[in-house]
Amino acid sequence: MSENKSLLVLSNQGAEDGWRLGGSTAVTVSNADELNRELESALGNESIGIVALPENLRGMASKNILSAFEKAPFPILFFYPTG
């Protein structure tokens, strides 16, 4: 049986509109605490299949949370280019 999972986009302030127009859930983050809170929440949400994070925010993510994403089958953490 196939299960549908959603796409969650974490974005920089002002960059979320294009994702929302495409039908994705987009959440803006402005600091490391917000980013890590959203990433941790996504790890515990079984309905999320992919979390998209801008490459320029990678350094703000907790190493422990990034490691948890590597070990978990879902959600998949995807880094997208900005610029």
N, C-alpha and C positions, 0 to 999 in steps of 0.2 A: 504494500500500500504506500502510495506516494504522499508526502506531507509538504505542504507549501510553507515556505519560510520567507520572512520579509527582509528587506534591505534597510539598515539604519545607517545614515550618513552623519558623521560628526564633522562640523565645518567651522571655519573661521567666521567671525562676525561679518555679515554682509555677503557671504558667498553661498548661502543656503537656498536662495530663491530658485536657482536653476534646478537644483535637486528636487525641490518641492513641485516645481512645474512638471517634472518628469514622473511624479507620483510617489516619490520616496519620502520616508520620514526623515526629516533633517533637524538636527539639534546643534545649536551654536555653542561653542565653548571658548572661553577667553583666558583660562588659566589652567595650570596643572591639576589643581584639585577638582575642578569641574570635569576635565577630561577623564581623569582616573575614576571619578564617581560614575560617569556615563559608561566607561568601558567595563567596570565591575558589574554594573547593572545589566549590561548586555550579556555578559557571561552567564548570568543567572536566568536569562529569558529564553526559553526554549523555542519561542516563535521567531526569533531572529536567526537568519542564516548567514548573513554577511554584514560586517561592520566596515564601513569605508571611512578612512581617516586620511586627512591631507598629510602628505609627506613632511611638510614643515612643522607639524605637531608631533611627529614621532619622538623627538627628544624629550617631550614633556610627559610621555607615558611612563608609568612605573614599570621597571624591569620585571617585577613579580607578575604584574598583570599581563605584560607581553608574553612572558613564559607560560602563563595559564592559557592564553590563546593558542600557543604552539601545541600544547598538549590536548586541547579540547577538539573534538570532531566538529563541533559547531559552537558558536558562530566562527566563520572564517574572517580573519582580519586582513583587510585589503588596504594598501596605501596608494593614494592617487596623487598625481602631480598637481602643483598649484603654480600660478604664475601668469 
